[in-house]
Amino acid sequence: MPIHLEIVTAERVVLSDDVDMINAPTKDGRVGILPRHAPLLTILEIGELDIVKNGVTTPFAVSGGFMEVLPHRVTILADTAERADEIDEARAEAARRAAEQRIAERKSAQDLALAEAELRRALVQLKVAQLKKIRRERD
């Protein structure tokens, strides 16, 4: 019995499908969600969101948001969410370099925190994009 998942950002519905499992990055660590999971409301962190359907894992890069879990439905309200095939690696690499430069300059504590978040987001995007390549090579 699958669980229905909706991933929504301010711009679009990223995914609306029945899945077998969800593995999400939360503020308290990674959490795995299966059908009939106990109700849960949690904050998402920047990280890799994995969706398993019919034995196939699909990675998404998310950059924060909220996740509501009900026994037969999960709703993710993400700041951003991108499937591996949507990620522009050159853009992510440029974002990584720019964030590293901002961290090195350290103009203020707030600027440093923003640059560190941008760096985490870019690194997750690059990781998810690499997972797409690895899976394509195996197939």
Buried (B, 14 or more C-beta within 10 A) or exposed (E): EBBBBBBBBEEEEBBEEEBBBBBBBBEEEEBEBEBEBEEEEBEBBBBBBBBBBEEEEBBBBBBBBBBBBBEEBBBBBBBBBBBBEBBEBEEBBEBBEBBBEBBEEEEEEEEBEBBBBBBBBBBBBBBBBBBBEEBEEEE
